[in-house]
Every structure is written in C-alpha cells, then in structure tokens.
Amino acid sequence: MSETKISIDHTLCIGSGMCALTAPRVFGSDDDGFGELAPDWQSAAGDPMVKEAVRACPVQAIRVDAG
C-alpha cells in the first residue's frame, strides 16, 4: 500500500492561508499564521483538493509525494 507524503517548506511559506482554505481537512495554520498539516491529515491525504492546494500556494511551499 502506497503512502502519500505531504510537506510544507517553512522557509518558503508566507502564511497566505490558501492551503487551509483549499483543503482544510489536510492543512491548517500555526499560531503565527503559517501553513501546517492538520493533526489527522493522513486520513484525508487522498483528498483531490490537496492538488488544488499545491497549485494555489503562491510560493509553491507544498510538496506531495505519492509513495
């Protein structure tokens, strides 16, 4: 069984919030407003909106690798 790996490059993230708006089951924001993975993101990793969140990120800080 393949496992999807999602990561956010925090050196690139500017906190636009587009990831959380696009795929809220997978992404959220930390206390400073920067993107982070939701606590239970693995259960929603296959959500088709994840690809939209990758496209919506203005600085391309999100990486998705299908195992």
C-alpha positions as CSV (number, residue, x, y, z in Angstrom):
1,M,0.0,0.0,0.0
2,S,1.4,3.4,-1.0
3,E,1.6,6.2,1.4
4,T,1.2,9.9,0.4
5,K,3.7,12.2,2.0
6,I,2.8,15.9,2.2
7,S,5.2,18.5,3.5
8,I,5.4,22.3,3.8
9,D,8.7,24.1,3.3
10,H,8.5,26.5,6.1
11,T,11.4,28.5,4.7
12,L,9.2,29.4,1.7
13,C,5.7,29.7,3.4
14,I,4.5,33.2,3.7
15,G,1.2,32.4,5.5
16,S,-1.2,33.2,2.7
17,G,-3.6,30.6,4.0
18,M,-4.5,29.3,0.6
19,C,-3.7,25.7,1.6
20,A,-6.0,25.8,4.6
21,L,-8.8,27.5,2.6
22,T,-8.5,25.0,-0.3
23,A,-8.0,21.7,1.7
24,P,-9.0,22.3,5.3
25,R,-9.0,18.6,6.2
26,V,-5.3,18.4,5.4
27,F,-3.9,21.9,6.1
28,G,-4.3,24.5,8.9
29,S,-2.3,27.4,10.3
30,D,0.0,27.6,13.2
31,D,-0.1,30.3,15.9
32,D,1.8,32.6,13.6
33,G,-0.4,32.1,10.6
34,F,1.9,29.9,8.6
35,G,0.7,26.7,7.0
36,E,0.9,23.4,8.8
37,L,-0.5,19.9,8.4
38,A,-3.8,19.2,10.3
39,P,-3.4,16.8,13.2
40,D,-5.3,14.0,11.4
41,W,-4.1,14.9,7.9
42,Q,-3.2,11.3,6.9
43,S,-6.9,10.3,6.8
44,A,-7.6,13.0,4.2
45,A,-4.3,12.8,2.2
46,G,-6.1,11.4,-0.8
47,D,-8.5,14.3,-1.0
48,P,-8.4,15.7,-4.5
49,M,-8.3,19.2,-3.1
50,V,-4.7,18.6,-1.9
51,K,-3.6,19.0,-5.6
52,E,-5.5,22.3,-5.8
53,A,-3.9,23.5,-2.6
54,V,-0.4,22.8,-4.1
55,R,-1.4,24.9,-7.2
56,A,-3.0,27.6,-5.0
57,C,0.1,28.2,-2.9
58,P,1.6,31.4,-4.2
59,V,5.2,30.4,-3.3
60,Q,4.9,26.7,-4.0
61,A,5.8,25.7,-0.5
62,I,3.8,22.4,-0.5
63,R,5.2,19.1,-1.7
64,V,3.2,16.0,-2.3
65,D,4.9,12.6,-2.9
66,A,2.8,9.6,-3.5
67,G,4.6,6.6,-2.2
